[in-house]
Amino acid sequence: MSRHVAIVTDSTAYLPARTMERHGITAVPLTVVLGDRALEEGTEISTRSLAQALQKRRSVTTSRPGPELFAETYRRIAESGAEGIVSLHLSAELSGTHDAAVVAARDAAVPVRVVDTGMIAMALGFCALAAAEAAEAGATVDEAVAAAEKRAAGTSAYFYVDTLDYLRRGGRIGAAQALFGSALAVKPLLQLQDGRIEPLEKVRTASRAIARLEEIGADRAGSAPVDIAVHHLAAPDRASALADRLRDRVPALADLHVSEVGAVIGAHTGPGLLGVVVSPR
């Protein structure tokens, strides 16, 4: 690796493979446990298989990478010539991934800065891209971290789910919060706030919830250059239509990504998820 600062993230960043290759970003996979089988996200379990398992109410849980996997990743990157590593991960409020990376970083052959971005999905992905672009421009480890943290500070993420039951079962939202979406069969809108998934609004119908997701995303985008990601799980038509409407409504749109989330996030949200990530440049 010719770049002196290397960027590591995890599989929940959901960056396109071509983007990761172009920028030299390495992703450490989280694990989905389906019944008695532990499967690596991104290579060993498809979102289709996950959605089918959830619909059949099979046992699905997730697990962080072990410190040894991070240690092996850092070793390999150091041996390829990197002089420092920035390791950017999903919110520590939602996963122990950050803690595992911290343990591995202590014995790494080169300096490793592990960062809890407080983000998830492409909100994390945009942070990794910011760090990678800074590294490509010759940034130090500290400067690449600063670029990622600046991007995180301006990034917002909003989600629609058909039900809060999956988040409740996985412990990512409390029982009291789950009641937010159960009364009178309202449809919940959620936001990522301080690294946690928090209720945002209650909406009466799915169509109105998706319309509000569009309104909130467009309003948050403002008039400055901005990148947007639209995520979904088993809802490609809804995601494509939402992306088209946002493209029309956001005049300073730079990049627009549309992608299905992987199995780790999908296990906690269930089919029907729609998400909008807004990340000013």
Accessible surface in RSA format (square Angstrom, percent):
REM  Atomic radii and reference values for relative SASA: ProtOr
REM  Chains: A
REM  Algorithm: Lee & Richards
REM  Probe-radius: 1.40
REM  Slices: 20
REM RES _ NUM      All-atoms   Total-Side   Main-Chain    Non-polar    All polar
REM                ABS   REL    ABS   REL    ABS   REL    ABS   REL    ABS   REL
RES MET A   1    80.27  41.6  37.26  24.7  43.00 102.4  51.19  43.5  29.07  38.5
RES SER A   2   124.61 105.3  81.08 108.2  43.53 100.3  58.04 123.6  66.57  93.3
RES ARG A   3    44.37  18.6  36.23  18.5   8.14  19.4  18.57  25.4  25.79  15.6
RES HIS A   4    63.86  34.9  61.63  42.8   2.23   5.7  42.59  43.9  21.27  24.8
RES VAL A   5     2.41   1.6   2.41   2.2   0.00   0.0   2.41   2.1   0.00   0.0
RES ALA A   6     0.35   0.3   0.35   0.5   0.00   0.0   0.35   0.5   0.00   0.0
RES ILE A   7     0.42   0.2   0.00   0.0   0.42   1.0   0.00   0.0   0.42   1.1
RES VAL A   8     0.00   0.0   0.00   0.0   0.00   0.0   0.00   0.0   0.00   0.0
RES THR A   9     0.34   0.2   0.34   0.3   0.00   0.0   0.34   0.5   0.00   0.0
RES ASP A  10     0.00   0.0   0.00   0.0   0.00   0.0   0.00   0.0   0.00   0.0
RES SER A  11    17.64  14.9   9.85  13.1   7.80  18.0  13.08  27.8   4.57   6.4
RES THR A  12     0.00   0.0   0.00   0.0   0.00   0.0   0.00   0.0   0.00   0.0
RES ALA A  13     1.75   1.6   1.75   2.7   0.00   0.0   1.75   2.5   0.00   0.0
RES TYR A  14    31.54  14.7  15.51   8.8  16.03  41.7  24.51  18.4   7.03   8.7
RES LEU A  15    15.35   8.6   0.31   0.2  15.04  37.8   0.43   0.3  14.92  40.2
RES PRO A  16    54.28  39.6  42.28  38.5  12.00  43.6  54.23  44.8   0.05   0.3
RES ALA A  17    82.90  76.2  68.16 105.2  14.73  33.5  72.00 101.4  10.90  28.9
RES ARG A  18   196.37  82.4 191.71  97.7   4.66  11.1  72.48  99.1 123.89  75.1
RES THR A  19    12.40   8.8  12.40  12.6   0.00   0.0   2.94   4.0   9.46  14.3
RES MET A  20    35.78  18.5  35.24  23.3   0.54   1.3  20.20  17.2  15.58  20.6
RES GLU A  21   147.38  84.6 122.42  92.6  24.97  59.4  52.61 101.8  94.77  77.4
RES ARG A  22   159.79  67.1 129.41  66.0  30.39  72.3  73.33 100.2  86.46  52.4
RES HIS A  23    22.58  12.3  22.58  15.7   0.00   0.0  15.81  16.3   6.77   7.9
RES GLY A  24    26.60  32.8   0.00   N/A  26.60  32.8  25.15  69.0   1.45   3.2
RES ILE A  25    10.24   5.8   0.00   0.0  10.24  24.7   0.13   0.1  10.10  27.4
RES THR A  26    31.61  22.5  27.58  28.0   4.04   9.6  17.51  23.5  14.11  21.3
RES ALA A  27    33.94  31.2  13.35  20.6  20.59  46.8  13.35  18.8  20.59  54.5
RES VAL A  28     1.67   1.1   0.95   0.9   0.71   1.7   1.67   1.4   0.00   0.0
RES PRO A  29    26.22  19.1  24.91  22.7   1.31   4.8  24.95  20.6   1.27   7.9
RES LEU A  30     4.44   2.5   4.44   3.2   0.00   0.0   4.44   3.1   0.00   0.0
RES THR A  31    26.39  18.8  26.39  26.8   0.00   0.0   8.92  12.0  17.47  26.4
RES VAL A  32     0.00   0.0   0.00   0.0   0.00   0.0   0.00   0.0   0.00   0.0
RES VAL A  33    42.78  28.2  42.23  38.2   0.55   1.3  42.23  36.7   0.55   1.5
RES LEU A  34    11.16   6.2  10.56   7.6   0.60   1.5  10.56   7.4   0.60   1.6
RES GLY A  35    39.96  49.3   0.00   N/A  39.96  49.3  24.80  68.1  15.16  34.0
RES ASP A  36   142.31  99.7 104.29 103.8  38.02  89.9  49.00 115.3  93.31  93.1
RES ARG A  37   137.88  57.9 133.75  68.2   4.13   9.8  49.00  67.0  88.88  53.9
RES ALA A  38    70.79  65.1  44.92  69.3  25.87  58.8  45.04  63.4  25.75  68.2
RES LEU A  39    17.09   9.5  17.02  12.2   0.06   0.2  17.09  12.0   0.00   0.0
RES GLU A  40    64.79  37.2  64.54  48.8   0.25   0.6  15.08  29.2  49.71  40.6
RES GLU A  41     7.30   4.2   3.96   3.0   3.34   7.9   3.96   7.7   3.34   2.7
RES GLY A  42    67.74  83.5   0.00   N/A  67.74  83.5  35.25  96.7  32.49  72.8
RES THR A  43   110.86  78.8  71.34  72.3  39.52  94.2  77.08 103.5  33.78  51.1
RES GLU A  44    96.85  55.6  71.45  54.1  25.40  60.5  29.84  57.7  67.01  54.7
RES ILE A  45    17.12   9.7   1.11   0.8  16.01  38.6   7.41   5.3   9.71  26.3
RES SER A  46    58.79  49.7  46.58  62.2  12.20  28.1  48.93 104.2   9.85  13.8
RES THR A  47    28.38  20.2  25.23  25.6   3.15   7.5  12.26  16.5  16.12  24.4
RES ARG A  48   179.86  75.5 172.79  88.1   7.07  16.8  66.95  91.5 112.91  68.4
RES SER A  49    48.44  40.9  44.51  59.4   3.93   9.0  15.59  33.2  32.85  46.0
RES LEU A  50     0.00   0.0   0.00   0.0   0.00   0.0   0.00   0.0   0.00   0.0
RES ALA A  51     8.00   7.4   8.00  12.3   0.00   0.0   8.00  11.3   0.00   0.0
RES GLN A  52    79.65  44.5  78.55  57.4   1.11   2.6  23.21  49.4  56.45  42.8
RES ALA A  53     2.78   2.6   0.73   1.1   2.05   4.7   2.36   3.3   0.42   1.1
RES LEU A  54     5.99   3.3   4.78   3.4   1.21   3.0   4.87   3.4   1.12   3.0
RES GLN A  55   119.14  66.6  88.03  64.3  31.11  74.1  38.05  81.0  81.09  61.5
RES LYS A  56   152.58  74.4 124.11  76.1  28.47  67.8  78.52  70.7  74.05  78.9
RES ARG A  57   163.15  68.5 137.85  70.3  25.31  60.3  57.98  79.2 105.18  63.7
RES ARG A  58   117.56  49.4 106.99  54.5  10.57  25.2  35.72  48.8  81.84  49.6
RES SER A  59    76.85  64.9  59.07  78.8  17.78  41.0  46.04  98.0  30.80  43.2
RES VAL A  60    25.49  16.8   0.95   0.9  24.54  59.1   0.95   0.8  24.54  66.6
RES THR A  61    73.07  52.0  70.60  71.6   2.48   5.9  62.89  84.5  10.18  15.4
RES THR A  62    29.07  20.7   4.49   4.6  24.58  58.6   0.87   1.2  28.20  42.6
RES SER A  63    50.24  42.5  42.21  56.3   8.03  18.5  22.53  48.0  27.71  38.8
RES ARG A  64   104.91  44.0  89.86  45.8  15.05  35.8  21.57  29.5  83.33  50.5
RES PRO A  65     4.04   2.9   0.00   0.0   4.04  14.7   4.04   3.3   0.00   0.0
RES GLY A  66    20.61  25.4   0.00   N/A  20.61  25.4  12.11  33.2   8.51  19.1
RES PRO A  67    34.58  25.2  34.07  31.1   0.51   1.9  34.35  28.4   0.24   1.5
RES GLU A  68   128.01  73.5 117.23  88.7  10.78  25.7  70.87 137.1  57.14  46.7
RES LEU A  69    59.10  32.9  56.62  40.5   2.48   6.2  59.10  41.5   0.00   0.0
RES PHE A  70     0.00   0.0   0.00   0.0   0.00   0.0   0.00   0.0   0.00   0.0
RES ALA A  71    44.39  40.8  37.89  58.5   6.49  14.8  40.04  56.4   4.34  11.5
RES GLU A  72    70.66  40.6  66.66  50.4   4.00   9.5  38.24  74.0  32.42  26.5
RES THR A  73     5.01   3.6   5.01   5.1   0.00   0.0   0.02   0.0   4.99   7.5
RES TYR A  74     2.17   1.0   1.21   0.7   0.96   2.5   1.47   1.1   0.71   0.9
RES ARG A  75   105.09  44.1 101.19  51.6   3.91   9.3  62.02  84.8  43.08  26.1
RES ARG A  76   114.91  48.2 113.38  57.8   1.53   3.6  58.65  80.2  56.26  34.1
RES ILE A  77     6.43   3.7   5.18   3.9   1.25   3.0   6.43   4.6   0.00   0.0
RES ALA A  78    17.04  15.7   4.89   7.5  12.15  27.6   5.12   7.2  11.91  31.6
RES GLU A  79   125.33  72.0  86.54  65.5  38.79  92.4  48.39  93.6  76.94  62.8
RES SER A  80    49.17  41.5  25.76  34.4  23.40  53.9  38.13  81.2  11.04  15.5
RES GLY A  81    44.05  54.3   0.00   N/A  44.05  54.3  29.21  80.2  14.84  33.2
RES ALA A  82     4.08   3.7   0.00   0.0   4.08   9.3   0.00   0.0   4.08  10.8
RES GLU A  83   119.26  68.5 106.35  80.5  12.91  30.7  38.08  73.7  81.18  66.3
RES GLY A  84     1.84   2.3   0.00   N/A   1.84   2.3   1.59   4.4   0.25   0.6
RES ILE A  85     0.00   0.0   0.00   0.0   0.00   0.0   0.00   0.0   0.00   0.0
RES VAL A  86     0.00   0.0   0.00   0.0   0.00   0.0   0.00   0.0   0.00   0.0
RES SER A  87     0.00   0.0   0.00   0.0   0.00   0.0   0.00   0.0   0.00   0.0
RES LEU A  88     0.00   0.0   0.00   0.0   0.00   0.0   0.00   0.0   0.00   0.0
RES HIS A  89     0.00   0.0   0.00   0.0   0.00   0.0   0.00   0.0   0.00   0.0
RES LEU A  90     4.34   2.4   4.15   3.0   0.19   0.5   4.15   2.9   0.19   0.5
RES SER A  91     0.47   0.4   0.47   0.6   0.00   0.0   0.00   0.0   0.47   0.7
RES ALA A  92    42.04  38.7  21.54  33.2  20.50  46.6  21.75  30.6  20.29  53.7
RES GLU A  93   104.43  60.0  71.74  54.3  32.69  77.8  16.10  31.1  88.33  72.1
RES LEU A  94    15.75   8.8   8.45   6.0   7.29  18.3  12.23   8.6   3.52   9.5
RES SER A  95    17.50  14.8   5.64   7.5  11.86  27.3  12.61  26.9   4.89   6.9
RES GLY A  96    25.55  31.5   0.00   N/A  25.55  31.5  15.37  42.2  10.18  22.8
RES THR A  97     0.05   0.0   0.05   0.0   0.00   0.0   0.05   0.1   0.00   0.0
RES HIS A  98    33.25  18.2  33.16  23.0   0.09   0.2  25.54  26.3   7.71   9.0
RES ASP A  99    76.64  53.7  74.95  74.6   1.69   4.0  19.60  46.1  57.03  56.9
RES ALA A 100     0.15   0.1   0.00   0.0   0.15   0.4   0.15   0.2   0.00   0.0
RES ALA A 101     0.00   0.0   0.00   0.0   0.00   0.0   0.00   0.0   0.00   0.0
RES VAL A 102    47.69  31.4  46.87  42.4   0.82   2.0  47.19  41.0   0.50   1.4
RES VAL A 103    66.21  43.6  63.58  57.6   2.63   6.3  63.58  55.2   2.63   7.1
RES ALA A 104     7.46   6.9   0.00   0.0   7.46  17.0   5.68   8.0   1.78   4.7
RES ALA A 105    19.27  17.7   8.45  13.0  10.83  24.6   8.57  12.1  10.70  28.4
RES ARG A 106   176.20  74.0 137.82  70.3  38.38  91.4  61.99  84.7 114.21  69.2
RES ASP A 107   133.56  93.6 101.65 101.2  31.91  75.4  37.48  88.2  96.07  95.8
RES ALA A 108    29.85  27.4   0.65   1.0  29.20  66.4   8.88  12.5  20.97  55.5
RES ALA A 109    90.06  82.8  45.99  71.0  44.07 100.3  57.00  80.3  33.06  87.6
RES VAL A 110    24.91  16.4  19.97  18.1   4.94  11.9  23.74  20.6   1.17   3.2
RES PRO A 111    93.54  68.2  81.03  73.9  12.50  45.4  92.81  76.6   0.72   4.5
RES VAL A 112    23.64  15.6   0.00   0.0  23.64  57.0   0.11   0.1  23.52  63.8
RES ARG A 113    94.43  39.6  94.32  48.1   0.11   0.3  39.20  53.6  55.22  33.5
RES VAL A 114    27.95  18.4   4.44   4.0  23.51  56.6   4.44   3.9  23.51  63.8
RES VAL A 115    11.22   7.4   8.54   7.7   2.69   6.5  11.22   9.8   0.00   0.0
RES ASP A 116    62.22  43.6  38.50  38.3  23.72  56.1  12.53  29.5  49.69  49.6
RES THR A 117    14.33  10.2   1.28   1.3  13.04  31.1   4.80   6.5   9.52  14.4
RES GLY A 118    13.21  16.3   0.00   N/A  13.21  16.3  13.11  36.0   0.11   0.2
RES MET A 119    22.69  11.7  22.69  15.0   0.00   0.0  22.31  19.0   0.38   0.5
RES ILE A 120    16.82   9.6  16.77  12.5   0.05   0.1  16.77  12.1   0.05   0.1
RES ALA A 121     0.72   0.7   0.72   1.1   0.00   0.0   0.72   1.0   0.00   0.0
RES MET A 122     0.89   0.5   0.89   0.6   0.00   0.0   0.54   0.5   0.35   0.5
RES ALA A 123     0.00   0.0   0.00   0.0   0.00   0.0   0.00   0.0   0.00   0.0
RES LEU A 124     0.00   0.0   0.00   0.0   0.00   0.0   0.00   0.0   0.00   0.0
RES GLY A 125     0.00   0.0   0.00   N/A   0.00   0.0   0.00   0.0   0.00   0.0
RES PHE A 126     1.18   0.6   1.18   0.7   0.00   0.0   1.18   0.7   0.00   0.0
RES CYS A 127     0.00   0.0   0.00   0.0   0.00   0.0   0.00   0.0   0.00   0.0
RES ALA A 128     0.00   0.0   0.00   0.0   0.00   0.0   0.00   0.0   0.00   0.0
RES LEU A 129    18.61  10.4  18.61  13.3   0.00   0.0  18.61  13.1   0.00   0.0
RES ALA A 130    12.67  11.6   8.29  12.8   4.37   9.9  10.09  14.2   2.58   6.8
RES ALA A 131     0.00   0.0   0.00   0.0   0.00   0.0   0.00   0.0   0.00   0.0
RES ALA A 132     0.00   0.0   0.00   0.0   0.00   0.0   0.00   0.0   0.00   0.0
RES GLU A 133    87.07  50.0  80.48  60.9   6.59  15.7  27.50  53.2  59.57  48.6
RES ALA A 134    20.77  19.1  11.45  17.7   9.33  21.2  19.73  27.8   1.05   2.8
RES ALA A 135     2.60   2.4   0.00   0.0   2.60   5.9   0.00   0.0   2.60   6.9
RES GLU A 136    79.67  45.7  44.59  33.7  35.08  83.5  28.32  54.8  51.35  41.9
RES ALA A 137    93.12  85.6  49.46  76.3  43.66  99.3  62.35  87.8  30.78  81.5
RES GLY A 138    47.31  58.3   0.00   N/A  47.31  58.3  26.48  72.7  20.83  46.6
RES ALA A 139    12.27  11.3   7.65  11.8   4.61  10.5  11.46  16.1   0.81   2.1
RES THR A 140    69.81  49.6  68.52  69.5   1.28   3.1  66.22  88.9   3.59   5.4
RES VAL A 141    25.38  16.7  23.10  20.9   2.27   5.5  23.10  20.1   2.27   6.2
RES ASP A 142    92.27  64.6  86.18  85.8   6.09  14.4  29.80  70.1  62.47  62.3
RES GLU A 143    97.79  56.1  91.30  69.1   6.48  15.4  39.34  76.1  58.45  47.7
RES ALA A 144     0.00   0.0   0.00   0.0   0.00   0.0   0.00   0.0   0.00   0.0
RES VAL A 145     2.74   1.8   2.74   2.5   0.00   0.0   2.74   2.4   0.00   0.0
RES ALA A 146    55.96  51.5  49.29  76.1   6.67  15.2  52.16  73.5   3.80  10.1
RES ALA A 147    29.45  27.1  18.89  29.2  10.56  24.0  26.13  36.8   3.33   8.8
RES ALA A 148     0.83   0.8   0.41   0.6   0.41   0.9   0.64   0.9   0.19   0.5
RES GLU A 149    87.73  50.4  81.24  61.5   6.49  15.4  30.32  58.6  57.41  46.9
RES LYS A 150   166.22  81.1 152.95  93.8  13.27  31.6 102.42  92.2  63.80  68.0
RES ARG A 151    27.00  11.3  22.95  11.7   4.05   9.6  11.96  16.3  15.04   9.1
RES ALA A 152    14.24  13.1  10.17  15.7   4.06   9.2  10.41  14.7   3.82  10.1
RES ALA A 153    91.08  83.7  49.18  75.9  41.90  95.3  62.15  87.5  28.93  76.6
RES GLY A 154    23.32  28.8   0.00   N/A  23.32  28.8  22.99  63.1   0.33   0.7
RES THR A 155    11.13   7.9   0.00   0.0  11.13  26.5   0.00   0.0  11.13  16.8
RES SER A 156    16.21  13.7  12.65  16.9   3.56   8.2   7.10  15.1   9.11  12.8
RES ALA A 157     2.20   2.0   0.20   0.3   1.99   4.5   0.20   0.3   1.99   5.3
RES TYR A 158    22.36  10.4  22.36  12.7   0.00   0.0   5.58   4.2  16.79  20.7
RES PHE A 159    16.24   8.1  16.21  10.0   0.03   0.1  16.21   9.8   0.03   0.1
RES TYR A 160     0.00   0.0   0.00   0.0   0.00   0.0   0.00   0.0   0.00   0.0
RES VAL A 161     0.69   0.5   0.59   0.5   0.10   0.2   0.69   0.6   0.00   0.0
RES ASP A 162    53.04  37.2  42.44  42.2  10.60  25.1  17.94  42.2  35.10  35.0
RES THR A 163    54.64  38.9  49.95  50.6   4.68  11.2  38.97  52.3  15.67  23.7
RES LEU A 164     8.25   4.6   4.07   2.9   4.18  10.5   4.13   2.9   4.12  11.1
RES ASP A 165    38.21  26.8  33.49  33.3   4.71  11.1  20.36  47.9  17.84  17.8
RES TYR A 166    29.27  13.7  27.04  15.4   2.24   5.8   9.10   6.8  20.17  24.9
RES LEU A 167     1.92   1.1   1.87   1.3   0.05   0.1   1.87   1.3   0.05   0.1
RES ARG A 168   104.96  44.1  94.55  48.2  10.42  24.8  23.04  31.5  81.93  49.7
RES ARG A 169   104.95  44.1  69.71  35.5  35.24  83.9  50.83  69.5  54.12  32.8
RES GLY A 170    24.38  30.1   0.00   N/A  24.38  30.1  16.85  46.3   7.53  16.9
RES GLY A 171    64.42  79.4   0.00   N/A  64.42  79.4  32.06  88.0  32.36  72.5
RES ARG A 172    70.72  29.7  57.50  29.3  13.22  31.5  13.04  17.8  57.68  35.0
RES ILE A 173     7.19   4.1   0.00   0.0   7.19  17.3   4.32   3.1   2.87   7.8
RES GLY A 174    37.63  46.4   0.00   N/A  37.63  46.4  33.52  92.0   4.10   9.2
RES ALA A 175    72.66  66.8  61.62  95.1  11.04  25.1  61.74  87.0  10.92  28.9
RES ALA A 176    82.78  76.1  66.05 101.9  16.73  38.1  68.10  95.9  14.67  38.9
RES GLN A 177    51.56  28.8  47.85  35.0   3.70   8.8  26.14  55.6  25.42  19.3
RES ALA A 178    13.31  12.2   9.58  14.8   3.73   8.5   9.88  13.9   3.43   9.1
RES LEU A 179   122.19  68.0 117.51  84.1   4.68  11.8 117.88  82.8   4.31  11.6
RES PHE A 180    46.65  23.3  35.68  22.1  10.98  28.6  45.86  27.8   0.79   2.3
RES GLY A 181    14.75  18.2   0.00   N/A  14.75  18.2   2.05   5.6  12.70  28.4
RES SER A 182    66.84  56.5  43.64  58.2  23.20  53.4  45.13  96.1  21.71  30.4
RES ALA A 183    56.41  51.9  45.72  70.6  10.69  24.3  56.25  79.2   0.16   0.4
RES LEU A 184   141.66  78.9 108.30  77.5  33.36  83.9 120.12  84.4  21.54  58.0
RES ALA A 185    79.54  73.1  60.53  93.4  19.01  43.2  69.62  98.0   9.92  26.3
RES VAL A 186    13.42   8.8   9.34   8.5   4.08   9.8   9.45   8.2   3.98  10.8
RES LYS A 187    52.05  25.4  52.05  31.9   0.00   0.0  20.45  18.4  31.60  33.7
RES PRO A 188     1.27   0.9   1.27   1.2   0.00   0.0   1.27   1.0   0.00   0.0
RES LEU A 189     0.75   0.4   0.75   0.5   0.00   0.0   0.75   0.5   0.00   0.0
RES LEU A 190     1.93   1.1   1.88   1.3   0.05   0.1   1.88   1.3   0.05   0.1
RES GLN A 191    34.22  19.1  34.22  25.0   0.00   0.0   0.63   1.3  33.59  25.5
RES LEU A 192    19.95  11.1   1.51   1.1  18.44  46.4   1.53   1.1  18.42  49.6
RES GLN A 193    87.39  48.9  83.31  60.9   4.08   9.7  19.26  41.0  68.13  51.7
RES ASP A 194   113.11  79.2  80.41  80.0  32.70  77.3  30.12  70.9  82.99  82.8
RES GLY A 195     6.49   8.0   0.00   N/A   6.49   8.0   2.49   6.8   4.00   9.0
RES ARG A 196    99.05  41.6  99.05  50.5   0.00   0.0  35.95  49.1  63.11  38.2
RES ILE A 197    19.80  11.3  16.43  12.2   3.36   8.1  16.43  11.8   3.36   9.1
RES GLU A 198    29.84  17.1  29.84  22.6   0.00   0.0   8.08  15.6  21.75  17.8
RES PRO A 199    35.82  26.1  21.16  19.3  14.66  53.3  21.30  17.6  14.53  90.3
RES LEU A 200    55.56  30.9  31.54  22.6  24.02  60.4  32.46  22.8  23.10  62.2
RES GLU A 201    50.28  28.9  44.83  33.9   5.45  13.0  27.10  52.4  23.18  18.9
RES LYS A 202   120.11  58.6  89.52  54.9  30.59  72.8  38.35  34.5  81.75  87.1
RES VAL A 203    11.59   7.6   7.62   6.9   3.96   9.6  11.59  10.1   0.00   0.0
RES ARG A 204   155.12  65.1 140.24  71.5  14.88  35.4  65.48  89.5  89.65  54.3
RES THR A 205    68.90  49.0  65.63  66.5   3.27   7.8  65.19  87.6   3.71   5.6
RES ALA A 206    23.04  21.2  19.45  30.0   3.59   8.2  19.45  27.4   3.59   9.5
RES SER A 207    84.60  71.5  70.92  94.6  13.68  31.5  53.69 114.3  30.91  43.3
RES ARG A 208   108.86  45.7 106.02  54.0   2.84   6.8  43.30  59.2  65.57  39.7
RES ALA A 209     0.00   0.0   0.00   0.0   0.00   0.0   0.00   0.0   0.00   0.0
RES ILE A 210    16.36   9.3  16.36  12.2   0.00   0.0  16.36  11.8   0.00   0.0
RES ALA A 211    33.32  30.6  31.09  48.0   2.22   5.1  32.50  45.8   0.82   2.2
RES ARG A 212    52.01  21.8  52.01  26.5   0.00   0.0   9.55  13.0  42.47  25.7
RES LEU A 213     0.68   0.4   0.55   0.4   0.13   0.3   0.55   0.4   0.13   0.3
RES GLU A 214    17.22   9.9  17.22  13.0   0.00   0.0   1.01   2.0  16.21  13.2
RES GLU A 215    45.47  26.1  45.47  34.4   0.00   0.0  15.26  29.5  30.22  24.7
RES ILE A 216    21.98  12.5  19.69  14.7   2.29   5.5  21.48  15.5   0.49   1.3
RES GLY A 217     0.05   0.1   0.00   N/A   0.05   0.1   0.05   0.2   0.00   0.0
RES ALA A 218    14.09  13.0   4.59   7.1   9.50  21.6   4.88   6.9   9.21  24.4
RES ASP A 219   107.89  75.6  82.32  81.9  25.58  60.5  33.51  78.9  74.39  74.2
RES ARG A 220    90.81  38.1  78.58  40.1  12.23  29.1  29.37  40.1  61.44  37.2
RES ALA A 221     5.64   5.2   0.08   0.1   5.56  12.7   0.08   0.1   5.56  14.7
RES GLY A 222    40.08  49.4   0.00   N/A  40.08  49.4  34.97  96.0   5.12  11.5
RES SER A 223    98.39  83.1  76.85 102.6  21.54  49.6  39.71  84.6  58.68  82.2
RES ALA A 224    57.21  52.6  51.31  79.2   5.90  13.4  55.93  78.8   1.28   3.4
RES PRO A 225    80.63  58.8  80.00  72.9   0.63   2.3  80.00  66.1   0.63   3.9
RES VAL A 226     0.23   0.1   0.23   0.2   0.00   0.0   0.23   0.2   0.00   0.0
RES ASP A 227     6.37   4.5   6.37   6.3   0.00   0.0   0.06   0.1   6.31   6.3
RES ILE A 228     0.00   0.0   0.00   0.0   0.00   0.0   0.00   0.0   0.00   0.0
RES ALA A 229     0.20   0.2   0.20   0.3   0.00   0.0   0.20   0.3   0.00   0.0
RES VAL A 230     0.10   0.1   0.00   0.0   0.10   0.2   0.00   0.0   0.10   0.3
RES HIS A 231     0.18   0.1   0.18   0.1   0.00   0.0   0.18   0.2   0.00   0.0
RES HIS A 232    14.64   8.0  14.64  10.2   0.00   0.0   3.69   3.8  10.95  12.7
RES LEU A 233     0.04   0.0   0.04   0.0   0.00   0.0   0.04   0.0   0.00   0.0
RES ALA A 234    50.35  46.3  20.15  31.1  30.20  68.7  27.16  38.3  23.19  61.4
RES ALA A 235    10.87  10.0   4.25   6.6   6.62  15.1  10.87  15.3   0.00   0.0
RES PRO A 236    80.09  58.4  75.78  69.1   4.31  15.7  76.83  63.4   3.27  20.3
RES ASP A 237   120.08  84.1 113.16 112.6   6.92  16.4  37.57  88.4  82.52  82.3
RES ARG A 238    90.26  37.9  83.44  42.5   6.82  16.2  35.35  48.3  54.90  33.3
RES ALA A 239     0.07   0.1   0.07   0.1   0.00   0.0   0.07   0.1   0.00   0.0
RES SER A 240    55.82  47.2  54.05  72.1   1.78   4.1  25.07  53.4  30.75  43.1
RES ALA A 241    42.82  39.4  36.28  56.0   6.54  14.9  41.89  59.0   0.93   2.5
RES LEU A 242     0.00   0.0   0.00   0.0   0.00   0.0   0.00   0.0   0.00   0.0
RES ALA A 243     1.97   1.8   1.97   3.0   0.00   0.0   1.97   2.8   0.00   0.0
RES ASP A 244    69.97  49.0  68.88  68.6   1.10   2.6  24.02  56.5  45.95  45.8
RES ARG A 245    87.19  36.6  85.51  43.6   1.69   4.0  52.66  72.0  34.53  20.9
RES LEU A 246     0.00   0.0   0.00   0.0   0.00   0.0   0.00   0.0   0.00   0.0
RES ARG A 247   118.19  49.6 105.99  54.0  12.20  29.0  51.77  70.8  66.42  40.3
RES ASP A 248   126.32  88.5  89.33  88.9  37.00  87.5  30.11  70.9  96.21  96.0
RES ARG A 249   108.28  45.5  84.00  42.8  24.28  57.8  34.53  47.2  73.75  44.7
RES VAL A 250     4.42   2.9   0.08   0.1   4.34  10.5   1.11   1.0   3.31   9.0
RES PRO A 251   118.81  86.6  74.41  67.8  44.40 161.4  87.73  72.4  31.08 193.2
RES ALA A 252    24.84  22.8  11.70  18.1  13.14  29.9  21.93  30.9   2.92   7.7
RES LEU A 253    40.39  22.5  14.59  10.4  25.80  64.8  14.59  10.2  25.80  69.4
RES ALA A 254    46.05  42.3  11.66  18.0  34.39  78.2  21.09  29.7  24.96  66.1
RES ASP A 255    65.69  46.0  63.20  62.9   2.49   5.9   9.10  21.4  56.59  56.4
RES LEU A 256    37.38  20.8   5.90   4.2  31.48  79.1   5.90   4.1  31.48  84.7
RES HIS A 257    37.83  20.7  33.51  23.3   4.32  11.1  28.57  29.4   9.26  10.8
RES VAL A 258    68.06  44.8  37.11  33.6  30.95  74.6  37.11  32.2  30.95  83.9
RES SER A 259    33.75  28.5  26.61  35.5   7.13  16.4  32.95  70.2   0.80   1.1
RES GLU A 260    67.82  38.9  47.94  36.3  19.88  47.3  13.69  26.5  54.13  44.2
RES VAL A 261     1.69   1.1   1.60   1.5   0.09   0.2   1.60   1.4   0.09   0.2
RES GLY A 262    11.62  14.3   0.00   N/A  11.62  14.3  11.57  31.8   0.05   0.1
RES ALA A 263     1.71   1.6   0.19   0.3   1.52   3.5   0.19   0.3   1.52   4.0
RES VAL A 264     6.96   4.6   6.96   6.3   0.00   0.0   6.96   6.0   0.00   0.0
RES ILE A 265    12.04   6.9  10.18   7.6   1.86   4.5  12.04   8.7   0.00   0.0
RES GLY A 266     0.00   0.0   0.00   N/A   0.00   0.0   0.00   0.0   0.00   0.0
RES ALA A 267     7.88   7.2   0.47   0.7   7.42  16.9   0.47   0.7   7.42  19.7
RES HIS A 268    19.55  10.7  19.55  13.6   0.00   0.0  18.32  18.9   1.23   1.4
RES THR A 269    11.48   8.2   9.99  10.1   1.49   3.6  10.19  13.7   1.29   2.0
RES GLY A 270     0.10   0.1   0.00   N/A   0.10   0.1   0.10   0.3   0.00   0.0
RES PRO A 271    24.37  17.8  17.74  16.2   6.62  24.1  17.96  14.8   6.40  39.8
RES GLY A 272     8.26  10.2   0.00   N/A   8.26  10.2   7.50  20.6   0.75   1.7
RES LEU A 273     0.96   0.5   0.65   0.5   0.31   0.8   0.65   0.5   0.31   0.8
RES LEU A 274     0.00   0.0   0.00   0.0   0.00   0.0   0.00   0.0   0.00   0.0
RES GLY A 275     0.01   0.0   0.00   N/A   0.01   0.0   0.01   0.0   0.00   0.0
RES VAL A 276     0.02   0.0   0.02   0.0   0.00   0.0   0.02   0.0   0.00   0.0
RES VAL A 277     0.00   0.0   0.00   0.0   0.00   0.0   0.00   0.0   0.00   0.0
RES VAL A 278     0.00   0.0   0.00   0.0   0.00   0.0   0.00   0.0   0.00   0.0
RES SER A 279     0.00   0.0   0.00   0.0   0.00   0.0   0.00   0.0   0.00   0.0
RES PRO A 280    38.10  27.8  32.37  29.5   5.74  20.9  32.37  26.7   5.74  35.7
RES ARG A 281   156.34  65.6  97.74  49.8  58.59 139.5  57.74  78.9  98.60  59.8
END  Absolute sums over single chains surface
CHAIN  1 A    11939.9       9154.9       2785.0       6246.5       5693.4
END  Absolute sums over all chains
TOTAL         11939.9       9154.9       2785.0       6246.5       5693.4
